Amino acid sequence: MTAETSEPPAFLPGLELSRILYEEGVRPVLDAAHPGLAYAAARVGSGSEVLGFDTARSADHEWGPRLNLFLADADAAALGPAIRELLAERLPKHVRGWPTHFRSDAGNELDPVSGHMTATDGPVDHRVSVDGIGSWLRRQVGSPTAELGPLDWLAVPQQRLLEATAGAVFHDGPGTLTAARARLARYPDEVWRHLLACQWQRISQEEAFVGRCAEVGDDLGSAVVAARLVRDLMRLCLLIDRGYAPYGKWLGTAFARLPVAGRLTPVLRGALAATTYPDRESRLCEAYETVAALQNATGLTEPVDPSCRPYHSRPFRVLHADRFARALAATVTESALRDRPLTGSVDQWVDNTDHLTSSRLEVPE
């Protein structure tokens, strides 16, 4: 990839490219210029490669030999600019054929923010960030130590938690990053129970609307509600598995890796493809009962009957998912969560990609 028209080299997963950049490029420079420096080297944060979802298509912007360096906050402030400049001068121009220089497209009206790898004969405009670990964690999850209280957990989008806990750590001298990732690896038990209750509550609020829309001749509305329920069931399955759900682009990819996906995916596809209400209802009920059985298998509550039933006196079959919400909510003993309404976390009451990927975190009232 030595010219704009050259064929790109063979695709490597981005995490592997980051590891090679560290081991063959960054580490030798740091060892020579700053022997004994306490730092962590990782590939975390935004980017499909952090989640392990990157493909050859990812190479068209802000993908390539990238790395995150983390120092103590004081060291980052004192040494960060000099380290970035040092790496610009001494990093190899290519890693496994991929340029380490990224062209700025700030003046490109069609693509003003994306960086693209390109060859250079001068210093490389690299993608090795140098951050204070406390400052980065504060931006990422709202706490410089990654120690979150119950309400703090509700304020952090799951995408941000994934960015902090997925990816790979190649070196961690101080151990601070590794410890923070361990604290953020999954929801604490009480928060998990609360969020599960809230997710079942979301489903209970709309499960009867699929039939009601169809009853008044609004088949499009019925299908739209069914699609919302399918998404909520997918997110619920990830939560039951104690995983975090990524934002919309990667939700299906993450769901497909769950053990239940092989059995549930055809059912959910059937619900989305259904052209009549009876078929749509039948597929949704099969999905409800499958996920309800998963919930019972966690042992968090006494078993709740997972079978669908009529919606009061109306001719619609539903799960009455509120039964699971109530059972789970009854097991929450944490005072900050016990008496909260079942509206849940930011992901359960906000549906805006910019907000869910934002570093401006606020605890909900």
URPE-V190649 format. One record per residue. N is the residue number from 1. RES is the residue in three letters. PSI is psi in whole degrees, -180 to 180 (* if undefined). D_LAST is the distance of its C-alpha to the last C-alpha in Angstrom with 1 decimal. Layout:
N_RES_PSI_D_LAST + N_RES_PSI_D_LAST
This chain:
1_MET_57_51.8 + 2_THR_-6_53.9 + 3_ALA_162_53.9 + 4_GLU_-29_51.6 + 5_THR_-3_53.9 + 6_SER_151_54.3 + 7_GLU_140_53.0 + 8_PRO_155_50.0 + 9_PRO_175_50.7 + 10_ALA_140_50.0 + 11_PHE_136_46.3 + 12_LEU_140_44.7 + 13_PRO_140_41.1 + 14_GLY_-35_39.0 + 15_LEU_-35_38.2 + 16_GLU_-40_41.9 + 17_LEU_-39_42.5 + 18_SER_-41_39.9 + 19_ARG_-44_41.6 + 20_ILE_-41_45.0 + 21_LEU_-43_43.8 + 22_TYR_-52_42.6 + 23_GLU_-37_45.7 + 24_GLU_-17_48.3 + 25_GLY_-60_46.8 + 26_VAL_-48_44.0 + 27_ARG_-45_45.0 + 28_PRO_-36_48.6 + 29_VAL_-45_47.6 + 30_LEU_-40_45.2 + 31_ASP_-37_47.8 + 32_ALA_-42_50.4 + 33_ALA_-30_48.5 + 34_HIS_63_46.0 + 35_PRO_137_47.5 + 36_GLY_-1_45.3 + 37_LEU_131_42.1 + 38_ALA_118_39.1 + 39_TYR_167_37.0 + 40_ALA_143_35.4 + 41_ALA_129_36.4 + 42_ALA_171_34.5 + 43_ARG_99_33.6 + 44_VAL_180_29.8 + 45_GLY_-150_27.1 + 46_SER_160_27.7 + 47_GLY_134_30.8 + 48_SER_-30_32.2 + 49_GLU_-28_34.5 + 50_VAL_-37_31.7 + 51_LEU_-5_30.9 + 52_GLY_22_34.6 + 53_PHE_6_34.7 + 54_ASP_151_36.8 + 55_THR_-177_40.2 + 56_ALA_-31_42.9 + 57_ARG_-30_41.0 + 58_SER_-21_38.3 + 59_ALA_-2_40.9 + 60_ASP_-11_40.8 + 61_HIS_139_37.9 + 62_GLU_38_36.1 + 63_TRP_147_37.6 + 64_GLY_-154_40.4 + 65_PRO_95_41.1 + 66_ARG_153_37.7 + 67_LEU_149_36.4 + 68_ASN_123_33.6 + 69_LEU_135_34.9 + 70_PHE_127_32.6 + 71_LEU_169_33.8 + 72_ALA_148_32.5 + 73_ASP_-43_30.5 + 74_ALA_-40_33.4 + 75_ASP_-38_36.0 + 76_ALA_-41_34.1 + 77_ALA_-38_34.1 + 78_ALA_-36_37.7 + 79_LEU_-17_39.2 + 80_GLY_-54_37.0 + 81_PRO_-40_38.8 + 82_ALA_-37_42.2 + 83_ILE_-42_41.4 + 84_ARG_-42_40.4 + 85_GLU_-40_43.6 + 86_LEU_-44_45.7 + 87_LEU_-36_44.4 + 88_ALA_-34_45.2 + 89_GLU_-33_48.7 + 90_ARG_-12_49.4 + 91_LEU_148_47.5 + 92_PRO_151_49.8 + 93_LYS_-24_49.9 + 94_HIS_152_49.4 + 95_VAL_115_48.0 + 96_ARG_36_49.8 + 97_GLY_-11_50.8 + 98_TRP_129_47.3 + 99_PRO_143_47.0 + 100_THR_-5_44.7 + 101_HIS_134_44.7 + 102_PHE_124_42.0 + 103_ARG_135_43.0 + 104_SER_134_40.5 + 105_ASP_32_40.1 + 106_ALA_-29_38.4 + 107_GLY_4_41.1 + 108_ASN_110_41.1 + 109_GLU_-29_39.6 + 110_LEU_-26_39.5 + 111_ASP_71_37.8 + 112_PRO_-12_36.5 + 113_VAL_-12_34.2 + 114_SER_142_35.9 + 115_GLY_138_38.2 + 116_HIS_135_41.4 + 117_MET_139_43.8 + 118_THR_155_47.2 + 119_ALA_152_50.2 + 120_THR_152_50.8 + 121_ASP_-11_53.7 + 122_GLY_-160_51.7 + 123_PRO_148_48.6 + 124_VAL_135_45.9 + 125_ASP_86_42.6 + 126_HIS_173_41.0 + 127_ARG_51_37.6 + 128_VAL_107_37.4 + 129_SER_151_34.2 + 130_VAL_111_34.1 + 131_ASP_152_30.8 + 132_GLY_133_29.7 + 133_ILE_-40_28.1 + 134_GLY_-42_25.2 + 135_SER_-42_24.6 + 136_TRP_-44_24.7 + 137_LEU_-37_22.3 + 138_ARG_-43_19.8 + 139_ARG_-36_20.1 + 140_GLN_-46_20.2 + 141_VAL_3_17.4 + 142_GLY_3_15.7 + 143_SER_131_17.9 + 144_PRO_-13_21.6 + 145_THR_-2_22.5 + 146_ALA_24_20.6 + 147_GLU_111_19.4 + 148_LEU_138_15.9 + 149_GLY_173_13.8 + 150_PRO_-44_12.4 + 151_LEU_-29_8.8 + 152_ASP_-42_10.8 + 153_TRP_-38_12.9 + 154_LEU_-23_10.4 + 155_ALA_-13_9.9 + 156_VAL_119_13.7 + 157_PRO_146_15.7 + 158_GLN_-33_18.7 + 159_GLN_-41_21.1 + 160_ARG_-37_20.1 + 161_LEU_-39_20.6 + 162_LEU_-44_23.9 + 163_GLU_-30_25.0 + 164_ALA_-26_24.6 + 165_THR_-17_26.3 + 166_ALA_-164_28.9 + 167_GLY_-149_31.9 + 168_ALA_146_34.4 + 169_VAL_123_35.0 + 170_PHE_-24_38.6 + 171_HIS_139_38.8 + 172_ASP_84_36.5 + 173_GLY_-54_38.5 + 174_PRO_-26_35.7 + 175_GLY_-2_33.9 + 176_THR_-44_30.5 + 177_LEU_-43_29.6 + 178_THR_-42_30.9 + 179_ALA_-40_28.9 + 180_ALA_-43_25.7 + 181_ARG_-36_26.5 + 182_ALA_-39_27.3 + 183_ARG_-30_23.9 + 184_LEU_2_22.2 + 185_ALA_-33_24.8 + 186_ARG_162_22.9 + 187_TYR_140_19.8 + 188_PRO_155_20.1 + 189_ASP_-47_21.4 + 190_GLU_-39_18.5 + 191_VAL_-42_16.1 + 192_TRP_-48_19.0 + 193_ARG_-43_19.5 + 194_HIS_-46_16.0 + 195_LEU_-35_16.1 + 196_LEU_-45_19.6 + 197_ALA_-42_18.7 + 198_CYS_-36_16.2 + 199_GLN_-39_18.9 + 200_TRP_-36_21.5 + 201_GLN_-40_19.4 + 202_ARG_-45_19.3 + 203_ILE_-41_23.0 + 204_SER_-30_23.6 + 205_GLN_-24_22.0 + 206_GLU_-6_24.7 + 207_GLU_-29_27.6 + 208_ALA_-15_29.6 + 209_PHE_-26_29.2 + 210_VAL_-45_31.7 + 211_GLY_-39_34.4 + 212_ARG_-41_33.4 + 213_CYS_-46_33.5 + 214_ALA_-36_36.9 + 215_GLU_-32_38.2 + 216_VAL_13_37.9 + 217_GLY_10_39.6 + 218_ASP_76_36.6 + 219_ASP_-34_37.4 + 220_LEU_-46_35.6 + 221_GLY_-39_32.3 + 222_SER_-42_33.1 + 223_ALA_-38_33.6 + 224_VAL_-44_30.4 + 225_VAL_-41_28.3 + 226_ALA_-41_30.5 + 227_ALA_-39_29.6 + 228_ARG_-42_25.9 + 229_LEU_-38_26.5 + 230_VAL_-45_28.7 + 231_ARG_-43_26.1 + 232_ASP_-35_23.6 + 233_LEU_-39_26.4 + 234_MET_-45_27.2 + 235_ARG_-37_23.7 + 236_LEU_-40_23.8 + 237_CYS_-42_27.1 + 238_LEU_-39_25.9 + 239_LEU_-42_23.1 + 240_ILE_-36_25.7 + 241_ASP_2_27.8 + 242_ARG_29_25.0 + 243_GLY_169_25.1 + 244_TYR_142_22.7 + 245_ALA_127_23.0 + 246_PRO_170_24.0 + 247_TYR_176_23.2 + 248_GLY_-38_25.6 + 249_LYS_-34_28.8 + 250_TRP_8_29.1 + 251_LEU_-48_27.6 + 252_GLY_-37_31.0 + 253_THR_-44_32.7 + 254_ALA_-43_30.3 + 255_PHE_-39_30.6 + 256_ALA_-19_34.4 + 257_ARG_-4_34.5 + 258_LEU_150_33.2 + 259_PRO_-32_36.0 + 260_VAL_-11_35.2 + 261_ALA_-39_35.4 + 262_GLY_-35_39.2 + 263_ARG_-36_39.1 + 264_LEU_-30_36.0 + 265_THR_-47_36.4 + 266_PRO_-33_39.5 + 267_VAL_-45_37.7 + 268_LEU_-40_34.7 + 269_ARG_-40_37.2 + 270_GLY_-40_39.1 + 271_ALA_-39_36.2 + 272_LEU_-33_35.6 + 273_ALA_-12_39.3 + 274_ALA_138_40.0 + 275_THR_-1_41.7 + 276_THR_152_41.7 + 277_TYR_-46_39.2 + 278_PRO_-41_41.1 + 279_ASP_-42_41.2 + 280_ARG_-46_37.5 + 281_GLU_-43_36.6 + 282_SER_-44_39.0 + 283_ARG_-41_37.5 + 284_LEU_-41_33.9 + 285_CYS_-39_34.9 + 286_GLU_-41_36.7 + 287_ALA_-45_33.7 + 288_TYR_-48_31.4 + 289_GLU_-34_34.0 + 290_THR_-46_34.3 + 291_VAL_-35_30.7 + 292_ALA_-39_30.4 + 293_ALA_-38_33.4 + 294_LEU_-43_31.6 + 295_GLN_-45_28.6 + 296_ASN_-35_31.1 + 297_ALA_-18_32.9 + 298_THR_-23_30.0 + 299_GLY_13_30.8 + 300_LEU_-25_27.1 + 301_THR_169_28.0 + 302_GLU_148_31.2 + 303_PRO_137_32.6 + 304_VAL_136_31.4 + 305_ASP_119_34.1 + 306_PRO_8_33.6 + 307_SER_148_35.9 + 308_CYS_162_35.0 + 309_ARG_170_35.9 + 310_PRO_151_36.2 + 311_TYR_92_33.1 + 312_HIS_-127_34.0 + 313_SER_2_37.1 + 314_ARG_154_36.5 + 315_PRO_47_38.7 + 316_PHE_137_35.9 + 317_ARG_129_35.6 + 318_VAL_173_32.1 + 319_LEU_-24_30.8 + 320_HIS_64_28.4 + 321_ALA_-17_25.8 + 322_ASP_-23_23.5 + 323_ARG_-39_26.0 + 324_PHE_-37_25.0 + 325_ALA_-46_21.3 + 326_ARG_-42_22.0 + 327_ALA_-42_24.4 + 328_LEU_-44_22.0 + 329_ALA_-32_19.0 + 330_ALA_-17_21.7 + 331_THR_-6_22.4 + 332_VAL_124_19.0 + 333_THR_-14_19.3 + 334_GLU_123_16.5 + 335_SER_-34_14.8 + 336_ALA_-18_11.3 + 337_LEU_-27_11.9 + 338_ARG_-41_14.6 + 339_ASP_10_12.9 + 340_ARG_147_10.0 + 341_PRO_155_11.1 + 342_LEU_55_13.2 + 343_THR_-18_11.4 + 344_GLY_-149_11.5 + 345_SER_178_11.1 + 346_VAL_-36_11.3 + 347_ASP_-21_15.0 + 348_GLN_-7_14.5 + 349_TRP_7_12.7 + 350_VAL_136_14.2 + 351_ASP_71_17.9 + 352_ASN_117_19.0 + 353_THR_-42_21.2 + 354_ASP_-41_20.7 + 355_HIS_-41_16.9 + 356_LEU_-16_17.5 + 357_THR_6_20.2 + 358_SER_151_18.6 + 359_SER_3_18.3 + 360_ARG_98_15.5 + 361_LEU_136_12.6 + 362_GLU_135_9.0 + 363_VAL_130_6.5 + 364_PRO_143_3.8 + 365_GLU_*_0.0
